[in-house]
Amino acid sequence: MKDQTSENNMIHLERIDSANIWQIVDLKVFRHQKNFVAENWVSIVQAYGVRDSATAAFPFAIYNDKRPVGFLMIGFNEAALYDNWDDVEAPKSLVNNYSLWRLMIDKRYQKRGYGREAVKLALDFIRTWPCGKAEYCSLSYEPENEVAREFYRSMGFVENGEMDGDEIVAVLKL
């Protein structure tokens, strides 16, 4: 099932299911990027773990035509997850808002524009309001991840002064 397709090329998002889960789990980033993004199987487990909670997760495979090239997960109301932790406060931008919870492009397919197209498709999906209307889409990244900072800035995300643990939060007004 193709959920979102880019008009510019063959990049599209597909829901994770039994037909593609292992292909997506097998996608990897470069060694120097491993500290910046969770492995895909961890994200898929997190998506499963928030079912029937106040947080929603939408894990997607990123495809170029029929080839899986990455993974993306959209969240809604991630702040509710923080209720389970005593010593951590949720960024206010995660309360009843959408988030780009995960984005990774396999090391073999980076620097081809797939991430940019995937984010556009994710925002298109978010604007269908699957969990209701919201003001922002937020995301976070490690302070030393300059590539992510510049990429997300170029997509219109603006740092809002919040931190998510040790990560910088940036938001995009929907």
C-alpha positions in Angstrom: 0.0 0.0 0.0 1.5 3.3 -1.1 0.6 5.9 1.5 2.4 8.9 0.1 4.2 9.4 -3.2 6.4 12.3 -4.4 5.4 14.0 -7.6 9.0 14.6 -8.5 10.3 11.1 -8.6 9.6 7.5 -7.5 10.2 8.2 -3.8 7.2 7.0 -1.7 6.4 5.9 1.8 4.9 2.5 2.6 3.7 1.2 6.0 5.9 -1.3 7.7 4.3 -4.8 7.4 5.3 -8.4 7.2 6.3 -8.1 3.6 9.0 -5.4 4.2 9.9 -5.4 7.9 13.1 -7.4 7.5 14.3 -5.3 4.5 13.9 -2.2 6.7 15.5 -3.7 9.7 18.5 -4.5 7.5 19.1 -0.9 6.4 22.1 0.8 8.1 23.8 4.1 8.4 27.5 4.8 8.3 29.5 3.9 11.4 30.1 7.6 12.2 26.3 8.2 12.1 25.3 5.4 14.5 25.2 7.7 17.6 22.7 10.0 15.8 19.8 7.6 15.0 18.3 4.5 16.6 18.5 1.3 14.7 15.3 0.6 12.8 14.3 -2.4 14.8 14.3 -0.3 18.0 12.0 2.3 16.4 9.6 -0.4 15.2 9.5 -1.9 18.7 8.8 1.6 20.0 6.0 2.1 17.5 4.5 -1.2 18.7 5.0 -0.3 22.3 2.9 2.9 22.1 -0.2 1.2 20.7 -3.2 1.8 22.9 -1.6 4.8 24.6 -1.9 8.5 24.3 1.0 8.5 21.9 0.7 7.4 18.2 3.4 6.2 16.0 3.4 5.8 12.2 6.5 3.8 11.0 7.1 4.0 7.2 9.5 2.4 4.8 11.0 4.9 2.3 11.2 3.5 -1.2 12.7 4.6 -4.4 10.4 2.8 -6.8 10.5 -0.8 -5.5 13.8 -0.5 -3.6 13.8 0.3 0.2 16.2 3.1 0.9 15.3 4.3 4.4 13.0 4.5 7.4 10.9 7.2 8.8 8.6 7.4 11.8 6.0 10.0 12.6 4.8 10.5 16.1 1.9 12.3 17.7 1.8 13.5 21.3 5.2 11.9 22.2 5.0 14.0 25.4 2.7 11.3 26.9 5.6 8.9 26.9 7.4 11.1 29.5 4.7 10.4 32.0 6.4 7.1 32.6 9.7 8.8 33.7 10.0 10.6 37.0 13.1 12.7 36.2 12.5 13.8 32.6 10.2 16.5 31.5 8.8 16.5 28.0 9.4 19.4 25.6 6.2 21.4 25.4 6.4 21.2 21.6 5.7 17.4 21.9 2.3 17.9 23.6 -0.5 17.2 21.2 1.7 17.9 18.2 3.3 15.8 15.5 6.9 14.8 15.4 9.4 13.5 12.9 10.4 10.9 15.4 12.9 9.1 13.2 14.5 9.5 9.8 17.3 7.4 8.3 18.5 6.8 4.8 20.6 3.7 4.2 24.3 4.5 3.7 24.2 3.2 0.1 21.5 5.8 -0.8 22.5 9.0 1.0 23.2 12.3 -0.8 20.5 11.6 -3.5 17.7 13.8 -2.1 15.7 10.8 -0.7 15.7 12.3 2.8 14.4 15.6 1.6 11.6 14.0 -0.4 10.7 11.7 2.5 10.4 14.6 4.9 8.1 16.4 2.3 5.9 13.2 2.1 5.9 12.9 5.9 4.6 16.5 6.2 2.0 15.8 3.6 0.9 12.8 5.6 0.9 14.8 8.8 -1.3 17.4 7.1 -4.0 14.8 6.6 -4.3 15.1 10.4 -4.5 11.4 11.3 -4.6 12.2 15.0 -6.4 15.6 14.6 -5.1 19.1 13.9 -1.9 20.3 15.6 0.2 23.5 15.5 3.7 22.0 15.1 5.8 19.2 13.8 8.9 18.9 16.0 12.1 16.9 15.9 15.3 16.7 17.7 19.0 16.0 17.0 22.3 15.8 18.8 24.0 19.2 19.1 27.1 17.9 17.3 25.1 16.6 14.3 25.7 19.6 12.0 24.5 17.8 9.0 21.0 17.2 10.6 20.9 20.8 11.8 21.5 22.3 8.4 19.3 19.8 6.6 16.3 20.5 8.9 16.9 24.2 8.8 16.8 24.0 5.0 13.4 22.3 5.3 12.0 25.2 7.5 12.5 23.7 11.0 13.6 26.3 13.6 15.2 25.6 16.9 12.9 26.8 19.6 15.2 26.8 22.7 13.9 23.5 24.1 15.9 20.4 24.7 14.8 16.8 24.6 17.3 15.2 26.9 20.6 16.1 25.4 19.1 16.9 21.9 18.1 20.2 20.4 14.4 20.6 19.5 13.4 22.3 16.2 9.8 22.9 15.1 7.9 23.6 11.9 4.6 25.5 12.1 2.0 23.4 10.4 
